[in-house]
Amino acid sequence: MEMMTMMAAIEFNAKFALAIAGTGAAIGVGMVGSKAVEAVGRNPGAFGQILVIGILGMALAEAIAFYAAFLG
């Protein structure tokens, strides 16, 4: 019975870490998106450059969730 409790705790910790990483990634993507929209609103001519930088920032934020999924 003690082994099952330990395995359940390990599984819970792994899923909890994945949930925290996913939440952090979602917040990061949201922040990048909102700031990109603000920047385009201030300078519409720089749309292409802002789009590239925004996509890069979102990809880096999402990478955290993928790391947690693979390691967890």
N, CA, C and O atoms as a Tripos MOL2 file, in Angstrom:
@<TRIPOS>MOLECULE
protein
  288   287    72     0     0
PROTEIN
NO_CHARGES

@<TRIPOS>ATOM
      1 N           0.8270   -1.1960    0.0000 N.3       1 MET1
      2 CA          0.0000    0.0000    0.0000 C.3       1 MET1
      3 C           0.8690    1.2560    0.0000 C.2       1 MET1
      4 O           0.5190    2.2540   -0.6310 O.2       1 MET1
      5 N           1.9850    1.2110    0.6960 N.am      2 GLU2
      6 CA          2.8570    2.3710    0.7680 C.3       2 GLU2
      7 C           3.4520    2.7060   -0.6080 C.2       2 GLU2
      8 O           3.6310    3.8790   -0.9340 O.2       2 GLU2
      9 N           3.7540    1.6940   -1.4020 N.am      3 MET3
     10 CA          4.3110    1.9090   -2.7360 C.3       3 MET3
     11 C           3.2980    2.5980   -3.6420 C.2       3 MET3
     12 O           3.6670    3.4590   -4.4400 O.2       3 MET3
     13 N           2.0190    2.2220   -3.5250 N.am      4 MET4
     14 CA          0.9900    2.8620   -4.3430 C.3       4 MET4
     15 C           0.8270    4.3260   -3.9600 C.2       4 MET4
     16 O           0.5970    5.1710   -4.8250 O.2       4 MET4
     17 N           0.9410    4.6280   -2.6850 N.am      5 THR5
     18 CA          0.8410    6.0080   -2.2340 C.3       5 THR5
     19 C           1.9970    6.8300   -2.7780 C.2       5 THR5
     20 O           1.8080    7.9740   -3.1930 O.2       5 THR5
     21 N           3.1940    6.2510   -2.7760 N.am      6 MET6
     22 CA          4.3590    6.9530   -3.2850 C.3       6 MET6
     23 C           4.2320    7.1940   -4.7920 C.2       6 MET6
     24 O           4.5820    8.2680   -5.2810 O.2       6 MET6
     25 N           3.7390    6.2080   -5.5180 N.am      7 MET7
     26 CA          3.5640    6.3670   -6.9640 C.3       7 MET7
     27 C           2.4980    7.4230   -7.2670 C.2       7 MET7
     28 O           2.6380    8.1930   -8.2180 O.2       7 MET7
     29 N           1.4510    7.4580   -6.4750 N.am      8 ALA8
     30 CA          0.4110    8.4650   -6.6670 C.3       8 ALA8
     31 C           0.9700    9.8650   -6.4030 C.2       8 ALA8
     32 O           0.6280   10.8120   -7.1110 O.2       8 ALA8
     33 N           1.8170    9.9970   -5.4000 N.am      9 ALA9
     34 CA          2.4260   11.2930   -5.0960 C.3       9 ALA9
     35 C           3.3500   11.7410   -6.2200 C.2       9 ALA9
     36 O           3.3700   12.9170   -6.5820 O.2       9 ALA9
     37 N           4.1130   10.8040   -6.7700 N.am     10 ILE10
     38 CA          5.0110   11.1410   -7.8700 C.3      10 ILE10
     39 C           4.2100   11.5790   -9.0950 C.2      10 ILE10
     40 O           4.5640   12.5540   -9.7580 O.2      10 ILE10
     41 N           3.1380   10.8600   -9.3880 N.am     11 GLU11
     42 CA          2.3030   11.2180  -10.5320 C.3      11 GLU11
     43 C           1.6550   12.5830  -10.3320 C.2      11 GLU11
     44 O           1.5800   13.3840  -11.2650 O.2      11 GLU11
     45 N           1.1870   12.8460   -9.1100 N.am     12 PHE12
     46 CA          0.5830   14.1470   -8.8290 C.3      12 PHE12
     47 C           1.6030   15.2680   -9.0040 C.2      12 PHE12
     48 O           1.2920   16.3040   -9.5920 O.2      12 PHE12
     49 N           2.8110   15.0690   -8.4980 N.am     13 ASN13
     50 CA          3.8410   16.1070   -8.6200 C.3      13 ASN13
     51 C           4.1770   16.3840  -10.0730 C.2      13 ASN13
     52 O           4.3560   17.5400  -10.4580 O.2      13 ASN13
     53 N           4.2650   15.3380  -10.8870 N.am     14 ALA14
     54 CA          4.5680   15.5280  -12.3020 C.3      14 ALA14
     55 C           3.4540   16.3050  -12.9970 C.2      14 ALA14
     56 O           3.7260   17.2150  -13.7810 O.2      14 ALA14
     57 N           2.2110   15.9540  -12.7150 N.am     15 LYS15
     58 CA          1.0950   16.6520  -13.3420 C.3      15 LYS15
     59 C           0.9760   18.0890  -12.8390 C.2      15 LYS15
     60 O           0.6000   18.9880  -13.5900 O.2      15 LYS15
     61 N           1.2950   18.2950  -11.5740 N.am     16 PHE16
     62 CA          1.2570   19.6490  -11.0180 C.3      16 PHE16
     63 C           2.3190   20.5240  -11.6810 C.2      16 PHE16
     64 O           2.0530   21.6810  -12.0090 O.2      16 PHE16
     65 N           3.5170   19.9800  -11.8800 N.am     17 ALA17
     66 CA          4.5830   20.7350  -12.5480 C.3      17 ALA17
     67 C           4.1820   21.0680  -13.9790 C.2      17 ALA17
     68 O           4.4530   22.1710  -14.4560 O.2      17 ALA17
     69 N           3.5450   20.1380  -14.6630 N.am     18 LEU18
     70 CA          3.0870   20.3900  -16.0290 C.3      18 LEU18
     71 C           2.0050   21.4730  -16.0460 C.2      18 LEU18
     72 O           1.9780   22.3120  -16.9460 O.2      18 LEU18
     73 N           1.1270   21.4520  -15.0650 N.am     19 ALA19
     74 CA          0.0820   22.4800  -14.9890 C.3      19 ALA19
     75 C           0.6810   23.8610  -14.7430 C.2      19 ALA19
     76 O           0.2420   24.8410  -15.3470 O.2      19 ALA19
     77 N           1.6660   23.9490  -13.8750 N.am     20 ILE20
     78 CA          2.3250   25.2300  -13.6030 C.3      20 ILE20
     79 C           3.0500   25.7280  -14.8470 C.2      20 ILE20
     80 O           2.9700   26.9090  -15.1820 O.2      20 ILE20
     81 N           3.7660   24.8220  -15.5390 N.am     21 ALA21
     82 CA          4.4820   25.2150  -16.7570 C.3      21 ALA21
     83 C           3.5010   25.6600  -17.8400 C.2      21 ALA21
     84 O           3.7610   26.6340  -18.5450 O.2      21 ALA21
     85 N           2.3860   24.9600  -17.9770 N.am     22 GLY22
     86 CA          1.3820   25.3480  -18.9640 C.3      22 GLY22
     87 C           0.7620   26.7010  -18.6570 C.2      22 GLY22
     88 O           0.5130   27.5030  -19.5580 O.2      22 GLY22
     89 N           0.5180   26.9440  -17.3870 N.am     23 THR23
     90 CA         -0.0290   28.2450  -16.9850 C.3      23 THR23
     91 C           0.9610   29.3620  -17.2740 C.2      23 THR23
     92 O           0.5850   30.4220  -17.7750 O.2      23 THR23
     93 N           2.2280   29.1210  -16.9570 N.am     24 GLY24
     94 CA          3.2540   30.1260  -17.2380 C.3      24 GLY24
     95 C           3.3910   30.3990  -18.7230 C.2      24 GLY24
     96 O           3.5360   31.5490  -19.1390 O.2      24 GLY24
     97 N           3.3440   29.3470  -19.5200 N.am     25 ALA25
     98 CA          3.4320   29.5170  -20.9710 C.3      25 ALA25
     99 C           2.2340   30.2980  -21.5000 C.2      25 ALA25
    100 O           2.3910   31.1620  -22.3630 O.2      25 ALA25
    101 N           1.0480   30.0050  -20.9940 N.am     26 ALA26
    102 CA         -0.1490   30.7160  -21.4380 C.3      26 ALA26
    103 C          -0.0820   32.1980  -21.0760 C.2      26 ALA26
    104 O          -0.4660   33.0570  -21.8700 O.2      26 ALA26
    105 N           0.4000   32.4840  -19.8900 N.am     27 ILE27
    106 CA          0.5440   33.8920  -19.4830 C.3      27 ILE27
    107 C           1.5740   34.5850  -20.3660 C.2      27 ILE27
    108 O           1.3680   35.7220  -20.7900 O.2      27 ILE27
    109 N           2.6890   33.8980  -20.6470 N.am     28 GLY28
    110 CA          3.7270   34.4840  -21.5000 C.3      28 GLY28
    111 C           3.2330   34.7650  -22.9040 C.2      28 GLY28
    112 O           3.5160   35.8280  -23.4580 O.2      28 GLY28
    113 N           2.5020   33.8360  -23.4870 N.am     29 VAL29
    114 CA          1.9660   34.0300  -24.8370 C.3      29 VAL29
    115 C           0.9620   35.1790  -24.8390 C.2      29 VAL29
    116 O           0.9410   35.9860  -25.7690 O.2      29 VAL29
    117 N           0.1440   35.2520  -23.8160 N.am     30 GLY30
    118 CA         -0.8200   36.3450  -23.7240 C.3      30 GLY30
    119 C          -0.1530   37.7020  -23.6130 C.2      30 GLY30
    120 O          -0.5940   38.6750  -24.2240 O.2      30 GLY30
    121 N           0.9060   37.7580  -22.8340 N.am     31 MET31
    122 CA          1.6300   39.0310  -22.6890 C.3      31 MET31
    123 C           2.3030   39.4380  -23.9930 C.2      31 MET31
    124 O           2.2510   40.6050  -24.3810 O.2      31 MET31
    125 N           2.9300   38.4890  -24.6650 N.am     32 VAL32
    126 CA          3.5770   38.7980  -25.9470 C.3      32 VAL32
    127 C           2.5400   39.2740  -26.9530 C.2      32 VAL32
    128 O           2.7630   40.2570  -27.6600 O.2      32 VAL32
    129 N           1.3990   38.5760  -27.0210 N.am     33 GLY33
    130 CA          0.3520   38.9710  -27.9570 C.3      33 GLY33
    131 C          -0.2100   40.3520  -27.6780 C.2      33 GLY33
    132 O          -0.4260   41.1410  -28.5980 O.2      33 GLY33
    133 N          -0.4450   40.6430  -26.4080 N.am     34 SER34
    134 CA         -1.0220   41.9510  -26.0840 C.3      34 SER34
    135 C          -0.0420   43.0790  -26.3660 C.2      34 SER34
    136 O          -0.4360   44.1420  -26.8460 O.2      34 SER34
    137 N           1.2250   42.8520  -26.0720 N.am     35 LYS35
    138 CA          2.2190   43.8970  -26.3410 C.3      35 LYS35
    139 C           2.4410   44.0720  -27.8420 C.2      35 LYS35
    140 O           2.6970   45.1850  -28.3020 O.2      35 LYS35
    141 N           2.3460   42.9890  -28.6070 N.am     36 ALA36
    142 CA          2.4820   43.1040  -30.0600 C.3      36 ALA36
    143 C           1.3290   43.9180  -30.6430 C.2      36 ALA36
    144 O           1.5360   44.7420  -31.5330 O.2      36 ALA36
    145 N           0.1340   43.6920  -30.1480 N.am     37 VAL37
    146 CA         -1.0210   44.4640  -30.6210 C.3      37 VAL37
    147 C          -0.8550   45.9370  -30.2680 C.2      37 VAL37
    148 O          -1.1610   46.8090  -31.0810 O.2      37 VAL37
    149 N          -0.3740   46.2160  -29.0610 N.am     38 GLU38
    150 CA         -0.1220   47.6080  -28.6640 C.3      38 GLU38
    151 C           0.9150   48.2550  -29.5720 C.2      38 GLU38
    152 O           0.7580   49.4020  -29.9900 O.2      38 GLU38
    153 N           1.9880   47.5040  -29.8780 N.am     39 ALA39
    154 CA          3.0510   48.0570  -30.7110 C.3      39 ALA39
    155 C           2.5570   48.3390  -32.1240 C.2      39 ALA39
    156 O           2.9070   49.3660  -32.7050 O.2      39 ALA39
    157 N           1.7540   47.4460  -32.6830 N.am     40 VAL40
    158 CA          1.2050   47.6840  -34.0210 C.3      40 VAL40
    159 C           0.2410   48.8650  -33.9950 C.2      40 VAL40
    160 O           0.1600   49.6260  -34.9590 O.2      40 VAL40
    161 N          -0.4770   49.0160  -32.9120 N.am     41 GLY41
    162 CA         -1.3660   50.1700  -32.7880 C.3      41 GLY41
    163 C          -0.6130   51.4850  -32.7690 C.2      41 GLY41
    164 O          -1.0940   52.4920  -33.2900 O.2      41 GLY41
    165 N           0.5680   51.4780  -32.1680 N.am     42 ARG42
    166 CA          1.3750   52.6940  -32.1220 C.3      42 ARG42
    167 C           2.1140   52.9540  -33.4340 C.2      42 ARG42
    168 O           2.2940   54.1030  -33.8380 O.2      42 ARG42
    169 N           2.5430   51.8700  -34.0990 N.am     43 ASN43
    170 CA          3.3270   52.0200  -35.3280 C.3      43 ASN43
    171 C           2.8850   50.9570  -36.3410 C.2      43 ASN43
    172 O           3.5190   49.9080  -36.4430 O.2      43 ASN43
    173 N           1.8220   51.2120  -37.0780 N.am     44 PRO44
    174 CA          1.3130   50.2120  -38.0250 C.3      44 PRO44
    175 C           2.2990   49.8440  -39.1270 C.2      44 PRO44
    176 O           2.2030   48.7560  -39.6940 O.2      44 PRO44
    177 N           3.2290   50.7100  -39.4370 N.am     45 GLY45
    178 CA          4.1990   50.4420  -40.4910 C.3      45 GLY45
    179 C           5.1880   49.3440  -40.1360 C.2      45 GLY45
    180 O           5.8100   48.7590  -41.0220 O.2      45 GLY45
    181 N           5.3360   49.0630  -38.8660 N.am     46 ALA46
    182 CA          6.2910   48.0480  -38.4150 C.3      46 ALA46
    183 C           5.6240   46.7040  -38.1810 C.2      46 ALA46
    184 O           6.1390   45.8690  -37.4370 O.2      46 ALA46
    185 N           4.4740   46.4950  -38.8170 N.am     47 PHE47
    186 CA          3.7050   45.2760  -38.5770 C.3      47 PHE47
    187 C           4.5180   44.0120  -38.8340 C.2      47 PHE47
    188 O           4.5000   43.0900  -38.0180 O.2      47 PHE47
    189 N           5.2270   43.9590  -39.9500 N.am     48 GLY48
    190 CA          5.9830   42.7550  -40.3060 C.3      48 GLY48
    191 C           7.0520   42.4130  -39.2940 C.2      48 GLY48
    192 O           7.1870   41.2550  -38.8990 O.2      48 GLY48
    193 N           7.8110   43.4000  -38.8700 N.am     49 GLN49
    194 CA          8.8710   43.1750  -37.8810 C.3      49 GLN49
    195 C           8.2890   42.7660  -36.5330 C.2      49 GLN49
    196 O           8.8220   41.8770  -35.8690 O.2      49 GLN49
    197 N           7.2200   43.3980  -36.1360 N.am     50 ILE50
    198 CA          6.5790   43.0710  -34.8580 C.3      50 ILE50
    199 C           6.0100   41.6580  -34.8950 C.2      50 ILE50
    200 O           6.0690   40.9370  -33.8990 O.2      50 ILE50
    201 N           5.4580   41.2600  -36.0420 N.am     51 LEU51
    202 CA          4.9150   39.9200  -36.1860 C.3      51 LEU51
    203 C           6.0100   38.8620  -35.9960 C.2      51 LEU51
    204 O           5.8120   37.8770  -35.2850 O.2      51 LEU51
    205 N           7.1450   39.0720  -36.6260 N.am     52 VAL52
    206 CA          8.2480   38.1130  -36.5140 C.3      52 VAL52
    207 C           8.7330   38.0210  -35.0740 C.2      52 VAL52
    208 O           8.9150   36.9220  -34.5500 O.2      52 VAL52
    209 N           8.9420   39.1490  -34.4400 N.am     53 ILE53
    210 CA          9.4150   39.1540  -33.0560 C.3      53 ILE53
    211 C           8.3710   38.5480  -32.1290 C.2      53 ILE53
    212 O           8.7170   37.8300  -31.1910 O.2      53 ILE53
    213 N           7.0940   38.8330  -32.3850 N.am     54 GLY54
    214 CA          6.0230   38.2600  -31.5650 C.3      54 GLY54
    215 C           5.9470   36.7500  -31.6890 C.2      54 GLY54
    216 O           5.7760   36.0530  -30.6890 O.2      54 GLY54
    217 N           6.0730   36.2430  -32.9000 N.am     55 ILE55
    218 CA          6.0410   34.7890  -33.0870 C.3      55 ILE55
    219 C           7.2200   34.1340  -32.4010 C.2      55 ILE55
    220 O           7.0710   33.0790  -31.7840 O.2      55 ILE55
    221 N           8.3850   34.7420  -32.5000 N.am     56 LEU56
    222 CA          9.5650   34.2090  -31.8020 C.3      56 LEU56
    223 C           9.3530   34.1970  -30.2930 C.2      56 LEU56
    224 O           9.6740   33.2120  -29.6290 O.2      56 LEU56
    225 N           8.8220   35.2680  -29.7570 N.am     57 GLY57
    226 CA          8.5690   35.3380  -28.3170 C.3      57 GLY57
    227 C           7.5550   34.3070  -27.8640 C.2      57 GLY57
    228 O           7.7120   33.7060  -26.8020 O.2      57 GLY57
    229 N           6.5170   34.0980  -28.6550 N.am     58 MET58
    230 CA          5.5080   33.0940  -28.3080 C.3      58 MET58
    231 C           6.0860   31.6900  -28.3730 C.2      58 MET58
    232 O           5.7670   30.8470  -27.5350 O.2      58 MET58
    233 N           6.9310   31.4340  -29.3580 N.am     59 ALA59
    234 CA          7.5450   30.1120  -29.4700 C.3      59 ALA59
    235 C           8.4490   29.8250  -28.2800 C.2      59 ALA59
    236 O           8.4640   28.7050  -27.7700 O.2      59 ALA59
    237 N           9.1930   30.8130  -27.8400 N.am     60 LEU60
    238 CA         10.0610   30.6150  -26.6810 C.3      60 LEU60
    239 C           9.2490   30.4050  -25.4050 C.2      60 LEU60
    240 O           9.6400   29.6190  -24.5430 O.2      60 LEU60
    241 N           8.1350   31.0960  -25.2830 N.am     61 ALA61
    242 CA          7.2830   30.9010  -24.1090 C.3      61 ALA61
    243 C           6.6410   29.5230  -24.1200 C.2      61 ALA61
    244 O           6.5250   28.8810  -23.0760 O.2      61 ALA61
    245 N           6.2230   29.0630  -25.2960 N.am     62 GLU62
    246 CA          5.6080   27.7380  -25.4070 C.3      62 GLU62
    247 C           6.6190   26.6250  -25.1700 C.2      62 GLU62
    248 O           6.2450   25.5320  -24.7450 O.2      62 GLU62
    249 N           7.8810   26.8840  -25.4370 N.am     63 ALA63
    250 CA          8.9140   25.8580  -25.2510 C.3      63 ALA63
    251 C           8.9660   25.3810  -23.8010 C.2      63 ALA63
    252 O           9.2980   24.2240  -23.5430 O.2      63 ALA63
    253 N           8.6430   26.2500  -22.8680 N.am     64 ILE64
    254 CA          8.6550   25.8670  -21.4600 C.3      64 ILE64
    255 C           7.6390   24.7630  -21.1970 C.2      64 ILE64
    256 O           7.9200   23.8170  -20.4610 O.2      64 ILE64
    257 N           6.4730   24.8820  -21.7900 N.am     65 ALA65
    258 CA          5.4460   23.8500  -21.6080 C.3      65 ALA65
    259 C           5.8910   22.5300  -22.2310 C.2      65 ALA65
    260 O           5.6350   21.4640  -21.6720 O.2      65 ALA65
    261 N           6.5510   22.5940  -23.3740 N.am     66 PHE66
    262 CA          7.0290   21.3650  -24.0120 C.3      66 PHE66
    263 C           8.1230   20.7020  -23.1840 C.2      66 PHE66
    264 O           8.1550   19.4780  -23.0630 O.2      66 PHE66
    265 N           9.0160   21.5010  -22.6150 N.am     67 TYR67
    266 CA         10.0530   20.9340  -21.7450 C.3      67 TYR67
    267 C           9.4120   20.2020  -20.5680 C.2      67 TYR67
    268 O           9.8260   19.0950  -20.2240 O.2      67 TYR67
    269 N           8.4290   20.8030  -19.9680 N.am     68 ALA68
    270 CA          7.7550   20.1710  -18.8200 C.3      68 ALA68
    271 C           7.0350   18.9000  -19.2430 C.2      68 ALA68
    272 O           7.0210   17.9220  -18.4950 O.2      68 ALA68
    273 N           6.4340   18.8980  -20.4310 N.am     69 ALA69
    274 CA          5.7260   17.7090  -20.8910 C.3      69 ALA69
    275 C           6.6870   16.5590  -21.1510 C.2      69 ALA69
    276 O           6.3760   15.4100  -20.8380 O.2      69 ALA69
    277 N           7.8370   16.8530  -21.7130 N.am     70 PHE70
    278 CA          8.7980   15.8030  -22.0260 C.3      70 PHE70
    279 C           9.5160   15.2960  -20.7810 C.2      70 PHE70
    280 O           9.8290   14.1100  -20.6790 O.2      70 PHE70
    281 N           9.7740   16.1920  -19.8390 N.am     71 LEU71
    282 CA         10.4980   15.7910  -18.6270 C.3      71 LEU71
    283 C           9.5800   15.2060  -17.5610 C.2      71 LEU71
    284 O          10.0270   14.4630  -16.6870 O.2      71 LEU71
    285 N           8.2960   15.5440  -17.6350 N.am     72 GLY72
    286 CA          7.3520   15.1230  -16.5980 C.3      72 GLY72
    287 C           6.7410   13.8040  -16.8080 C.2      72 GLY72
    288 O           5.9340   13.3600  -15.9910 O.2      72 GLY72
@<TRIPOS>BOND
     1     1     2 1
     2     2     3 1
     3     3     4 2
     4     3     5 am
     5     5     6 1
     6     6     7 1
     7     7     8 2
     8     7     9 am
     9     9    10 1
    10    10    11 1
    11    11    12 2
    12    11    13 am
    13    13    14 1
    14    14    15 1
    15    15    16 2
    16    15    17 am
    17    17    18 1
    18    18    19 1
    19    19    20 2
    20    19    21 am
    21    21    22 1
    22    22    23 1
    23    23    24 2
    24    23    25 am
    25    25    26 1
    26    26    27 1
    27    27    28 2
    28    27    29 am
    29    29    30 1
    30    30    31 1
    31    31    32 2
    32    31    33 am
    33    33    34 1
    34    34    35 1
    35    35    36 2
    36    35    37 am
    37    37    38 1
    38    38    39 1
    39    39    40 2
    40    39    41 am
    41    41    42 1
    42    42    43 1
    43    43    44 2
    44    43    45 am
    45    45    46 1
    46    46    47 1
    47    47    48 2
    48    47    49 am
    49    49    50 1
    50    50    51 1
    51    51    52 2
    52    51    53 am
    53    53    54 1
    54    54    55 1
    55    55    56 2
    56    55    57 am
    57    57    58 1
    58    58    59 1
    59    59    60 2
    60    59    61 am
    61    61    62 1
    62    62    63 1
    63    63    64 2
    64    63    65 am
    65    65    66 1
    66    66    67 1
    67    67    68 2
    68    67    69 am
    69    69    70 1
    70    70    71 1
    71    71    72 2
    72    71    73 am
    73    73    74 1
    74    74    75 1
    75    75    76 2
    76    75    77 am
    77    77    78 1
    78    78    79 1
    79    79    80 2
    80    79    81 am
    81    81    82 1
    82    82    83 1
    83    83    84 2
    84    83    85 am
    85    85    86 1
    86    86    87 1
    87    87    88 2
    88    87    89 am
    89    89    90 1
    90    90    91 1
    91    91    92 2
    92    91    93 am
    93    93    94 1
    94    94    95 1
    95    95    96 2
    96    95    97 am
    97    97    98 1
    98    98    99 1
    99    99   100 2
   100    99   101 am
   101   101   102 1
   102   102   103 1
   103   103   104 2
   104   103   105 am
   105   105   106 1
   106   106   107 1
   107   107   108 2
   108   107   109 am
   109   109   110 1
   110   110   111 1
   111   111   112 2
   112   111   113 am
   113   113   114 1
   114   114   115 1
   115   115   116 2
   116   115   117 am
   117   117   118 1
   118   118   119 1
   119   119   120 2
   120   119   121 am
   121   121   122 1
   122   122   123 1
   123   123   124 2
   124   123   125 am
   125   125   126 1
   126   126   127 1
   127   127   128 2
   128   127   129 am
   129   129   130 1
   130   130   131 1
   131   131   132 2
   132   131   133 am
   133   133   134 1
   134   134   135 1
   135   135   136 2
   136   135   137 am
   137   137   138 1
   138   138   139 1
   139   139   140 2
   140   139   141 am
   141   141   142 1
   142   142   143 1
   143   143   144 2
   144   143   145 am
   145   145   146 1
   146   146   147 1
   147   147   148 2
   148   147   149 am
   149   149   150 1
   150   150   151 1
   151   151   152 2
   152   151   153 am
   153   153   154 1
   154   154   155 1
   155   155   156 2
   156   155   157 am
   157   157   158 1
   158   158   159 1
   159   159   160 2
   160   159   161 am
   161   161   162 1
   162   162   163 1
   163   163   164 2
   164   163   165 am
   165   165   166 1
   166   166   167 1
   167   167   168 2
   168   167   169 am
   169   169   170 1
   170   170   171 1
   171   171   172 2
   172   171   173 am
   173   173   174 1
   174   174   175 1
   175   175   176 2
   176   175   177 am
   177   177   178 1
   178   178   179 1
   179   179   180 2
   180   179   181 am
   181   181   182 1
   182   182   183 1
   183   183   184 2
   184   183   185 am
   185   185   186 1
   186   186   187 1
   187   187   188 2
   188   187   189 am
   189   189   190 1
   190   190   191 1
   191   191   192 2
   192   191   193 am
   193   193   194 1
   194   194   195 1
   195   195   196 2
   196   195   197 am
   197   197   198 1
   198   198   199 1
   199   199   200 2
   200   199   201 am
   201   201   202 1
   202   202   203 1
   203   203   204 2
   204   203   205 am
   205   205   206 1
   206   206   207 1
   207   207   208 2
   208   207   209 am
   209   209   210 1
   210   210   211 1
   211   211   212 2
   212   211   213 am
   213   213   214 1
   214   214   215 1
   215   215   216 2
   216   215   217 am
   217   217   218 1
   218   218   219 1
   219   219   220 2
   220   219   221 am
   221   221   222 1
   222   222   223 1
   223   223   224 2
   224   223   225 am
   225   225   226 1
   226   226   227 1
   227   227   228 2
   228   227   229 am
   229   229   230 1
   230   230   231 1
   231   231   232 2
   232   231   233 am
   233   233   234 1
   234   234   235 1
   235   235   236 2
   236   235   237 am
   237   237   238 1
   238   238   239 1
   239   239   240 2
   240   239   241 am
   241   241   242 1
   242   242   243 1
   243   243   244 2
   244   243   245 am
   245   245   246 1
   246   246   247 1
   247   247   248 2
   248   247   249 am
   249   249   250 1
   250   250   251 1
   251   251   252 2
   252   251   253 am
   253   253   254 1
   254   254   255 1
   255   255   256 2
   256   255   257 am
   257   257   258 1
   258   258   259 1
   259   259   260 2
   260   259   261 am
   261   261   262 1
   262   262   263 1
   263   263   264 2
   264   263   265 am
   265   265   266 1
   266   266   267 1
   267   267   268 2
   268   267   269 am
   269   269   270 1
   270   270   271 1
   271   271   272 2
   272   271   273 am
   273   273   274 1
   274   274   275 1
   275   275   276 2
   276   275   277 am
   277   277   278 1
   278   278   279 1
   279   279   280 2
   280   279   281 am
   281   281   282 1
   282   282   283 1
   283   283   284 2
   284   283   285 am
   285   285   286 1
   286   286   287 1
   287   287   288 2
@<TRIPOS>SUBSTRUCTURE
     1 MET1         2 RESIDUE 1 A MET
     2 GLU2         6 RESIDUE 1 A GLU
     3 MET3        10 RESIDUE 1 A MET
     4 MET4        14 RESIDUE 1 A MET
     5 THR5        18 RESIDUE 1 A THR
     6 MET6        22 RESIDUE 1 A MET
     7 MET7        26 RESIDUE 1 A MET
     8 ALA8        30 RESIDUE 1 A ALA
     9 ALA9        34 RESIDUE 1 A ALA
    10 ILE10       38 RESIDUE 1 A ILE
    11 GLU11       42 RESIDUE 1 A GLU
    12 PHE12       46 RESIDUE 1 A PHE
    13 ASN13       50 RESIDUE 1 A ASN
    14 ALA14       54 RESIDUE 1 A ALA
    15 LYS15       58 RESIDUE 1 A LYS
    16 PHE16       62 RESIDUE 1 A PHE
    17 ALA17       66 RESIDUE 1 A ALA
    18 LEU18       70 RESIDUE 1 A LEU
    19 ALA19       74 RESIDUE 1 A ALA
    20 ILE20       78 RESIDUE 1 A ILE
    21 ALA21       82 RESIDUE 1 A ALA
    22 GLY22       86 RESIDUE 1 A GLY
    23 THR23       90 RESIDUE 1 A THR
    24 GLY24       94 RESIDUE 1 A GLY
    25 ALA25       98 RESIDUE 1 A ALA
    26 ALA26      102 RESIDUE 1 A ALA
    27 ILE27      106 RESIDUE 1 A ILE
    28 GLY28      110 RESIDUE 1 A GLY
    29 VAL29      114 RESIDUE 1 A VAL
    30 GLY30      118 RESIDUE 1 A GLY
    31 MET31      122 RESIDUE 1 A MET
    32 VAL32      126 RESIDUE 1 A VAL
    33 GLY33      130 RESIDUE 1 A GLY
    34 SER34      134 RESIDUE 1 A SER
    35 LYS35      138 RESIDUE 1 A LYS
    36 ALA36      142 RESIDUE 1 A ALA
    37 VAL37      146 RESIDUE 1 A VAL
    38 GLU38      150 RESIDUE 1 A GLU
    39 ALA39      154 RESIDUE 1 A ALA
    40 VAL40      158 RESIDUE 1 A VAL
    41 GLY41      162 RESIDUE 1 A GLY
    42 ARG42      166 RESIDUE 1 A ARG
    43 ASN43      170 RESIDUE 1 A ASN
    44 PRO44      174 RESIDUE 1 A PRO
    45 GLY45      178 RESIDUE 1 A GLY
    46 ALA46      182 RESIDUE 1 A ALA
    47 PHE47      186 RESIDUE 1 A PHE
    48 GLY48      190 RESIDUE 1 A GLY
    49 GLN49      194 RESIDUE 1 A GLN
    50 ILE50      198 RESIDUE 1 A ILE
    51 LEU51      202 RESIDUE 1 A LEU
    52 VAL52      206 RESIDUE 1 A VAL
    53 ILE53      210 RESIDUE 1 A ILE
    54 GLY54      214 RESIDUE 1 A GLY
    55 ILE55      218 RESIDUE 1 A ILE
    56 LEU56      222 RESIDUE 1 A LEU
    57 GLY57      226 RESIDUE 1 A GLY
    58 MET58      230 RESIDUE 1 A MET
    59 ALA59      234 RESIDUE 1 A ALA
    60 LEU60      238 RESIDUE 1 A LEU
    61 ALA61      242 RESIDUE 1 A ALA
    62 GLU62      246 RESIDUE 1 A GLU
    63 ALA63      250 RESIDUE 1 A ALA
    64 ILE64      254 RESIDUE 1 A ILE
    65 ALA65      258 RESIDUE 1 A ALA
    66 PHE66      262 RESIDUE 1 A PHE
    67 TYR67      266 RESIDUE 1 A TYR
    68 ALA68      270 RESIDUE 1 A ALA
    69 ALA69      274 RESIDUE 1 A ALA
    70 PHE70      278 RESIDUE 1 A PHE
    71 LEU71      282 RESIDUE 1 A LEU
    72 GLY72      286 RESIDUE 1 A GLY
